[in-house]
Amino acid sequence: MIDPDRHMDLPPKHEDTKEFLYRTYFVLSCFRGGLALMLLIGGASLASAADAVDSMIDRAVAIQVSLAHDKMDGVASNATGILTDATTLGKPGEKIVAGAAALQKAKQIVEAREAFGKLSDALVSYLDAQKRKPGSGVRVAYCPMARKPWLTRDATIQNPYYGSQMLTCGSFRP
């Protein structure tokens, strides 16, 4: 880094050099501060994106549990939370937003299951694209009848697409 004070005893004919050194030092200091701020903000947005994804996973698992038990308990509120979290992801989260919006509007369990399939496809695809595992004991399961994945914490298959009709239909993804 240039230290302008080190060059203060320059001959009078080099006064322009002194001015140049002060300006250069000022510009470099501003640049260094701006770069540090960008790194700090960028790191914070990465952390908030990770928190949003963890929140979406938790909410998707809660929806899966309700649908597997043939209930709509908490489906709309969890879909709203997923929609809110997914908007923070920008363009990569657009399909998750669309799936969550459809699930949020579902009034019948059949509609909810169809929308949950779209949401789960989008969420699992997002995780795969980010090369991220769901974590926290969450696994990806797949229903061959619905041809859709879902996220679950259960050690056994509990199919959200067919509920009590075909509760154990599916397998865990390796």
C-alpha positions, 0 to 999 in steps of 0.5 A: 500500500502507498503511504503518502506521509512517507513522501512529504519532504519532496522538493517543491517541483514535485507538489503534483506528485504529493497530490497524486499520492494522496488521491491514490491512497484515498481511492485505494482505501475506498476500494478496499473498504468497498470490497470488504463490505461486498464480501461481508454482504455476500457472506450474509446472503449465502448464510440467509439462503442456507437458512431459507433452504433449511426452513423450506425443508422443514416445512416440506417435511411437515406438509408430507406428514400431514398429507401422508395422514390424509390431513390438511393440517398446516399445509397452507401455512407451511406452503406460505412459509416455503413461498416466502423463503423461496423468493429469497433464492431469486431465479433458482427458486422460481419453480419452488415459488410456483409449487408453493403458491399452488399448494397454498391455494389448494382446498381439497386434499387431491389438489394439495397432493398434486401441488405438493408433487410439483413443489417436491419436484422443484425443491429436490431439483433445487437441492440437486442443482446446488449439490446439497443434501437435505441434512438433519436426518431428512431423506429423499423418497420417491413414489413410482405411482405418482412419479414424484419425490418427497422429503421425509424424516421418517425411517419408513416410507409414508407416502404423501401422494396416496396417504392411507390408500398406499402409505408404504408405496415408494422407496428411499433414494440412495 
